[in-house]
Amino acid sequence: MSSVTEDADLEIDEALDTSSAVVPRRRGGRLPTWLRGSSPVPIYIGVAIAIAGFVLLLVAWGQVAGETQVSLQLPYLVSAGLTGLALVMVGLTVITIAAEQRDAVSRDRQMDQLVSILDELNTTLSESRGKRK
């Protein structure tokens, strides 16, 4: 009985050992141009999704407004109204994430410029100190 549990423990340990696991790499190594952080395309996609959601909300409102019985209004409310609300929320989320990625790319670019300027300043100061001595 103990050899069975030892074998099971060994199999579990081998399955959990990720140090020898090969991590698959993505082909090409780069994202498509339209998916990079500096591209405005994800913002346009988010706006399109949000507009589709608003259109569904308008369709639901129009259909519900034409019905007087609540039992006939509920299918429109559930199928178009809630779906439209969900699409608006997804679209706004996509817009927010895309805007934050663009900000991060801009911030990284500014940090790289700042580092290069500080390196130039350091080089200039060390050269001026060397000439004085």
N, C-alpha and C positions, 0 to 999 in steps of 0.2 A: 504494500500500500504506500509506503514512504517513497519507493522508487517512482511510482506513478506521479506523486505530487512533485518530486524533484524534477522529473522530466517536464512536467507542465510548467513549473517555475522557470526552467531553463528556456523553454519555448517562449514564454512571456517575456523574459529578459532579452532574448534575441529579437523578438518582435518590437520591443520598445527601444532597442539600441539604434539610435539614429545617426551615430557617428560615422558609420560605414555606408549610410544611405546616399545614393546619388541624387542630387537635386537637379531636376530637368531645367534646362535653360531655354529661354525664348529664342526663336529663330530671328536673325537680323539684329537683335539687341536694342532696337530703337522703336519707339512708338511711331505710328503714322503721323504725318505732319498735322492733320486735322485734329488729332487727339492730344497734342502737346499742350503744355500749360499756357503758352503764349498765343494759342489759336483762339479766335472768337467763335469758332463753330459750335463748341458745346453750349455756349450761351444762346446761340440761335436755336439749337435743338431744344433747350429748356423752354425758351419762349414759345416755340411751336407746340410743345406738349401742353403748356399752360393755356394757350389759345384753344387747343382742342378740348381741354377740360371746360373752359368757359362756354364753348359752343354746345357741349353736352348739357351743361347747366341750363342754357337758354332753351334747348330742345325739351328738357324735362319740365321746365317752367311752363312752356307753351302747351305741352300735353296735359299737365296737371291742371292748368287754368281752364282748359276746355272741358274738364270732367267735373261733375257735381257730386258724384258718389265717391266717398273716401276709398272704398274697396277697389275702385277702378283707377284711382290716383296712385296707389301704392306701387304697382309695378313700374310706372314711369319714374317715380321717385327713387326706387331702389336701383333700377337698371341704368338710367341715365344720370340721375341726380348724384348718387353716391360715387358712381364711376367718374363723373365730371369733377367732383370735389377731389377725388383721389388723384386724377390727372393734374389738376391745378397744384396740388401739394407736391407731386413728383416733379413737375416742371420747375417750381420755385426752388426745390432742393437741388436740382441739376444746375440752375442758374447760380445759386449760392456757392456750390462746390467749384464751379468753373471760375467764378469771380475770385474765390480764395486762391485757386491755383495760379491765376494770372497775377495776383498780388504777390504770391510766393516767388514766382519767376522774376518779377520786377525787383523784389527785395534782394534776391540772390544776385541779380545783376548789379544792383547798387552796392552790395557788400563787396563784390569782386572789384568794382571800381575803387572803393574806399581802400581796400587792401593794396591795390597797385599804387595808389597815390601815397599811402603811408610807406610803402617800400621805396618809392622814389625819394620821398622826404628823408628817410633813413639813409639812403645812399648819398644824397646831397650833403646831409649833415656830417656823415663820416668822412666824406672827401674834404669838406671845409675844415674839419678838425685836423685832418692829416696835413693840410697845407700850412696851418698855423704852427705846427710843431716843428 
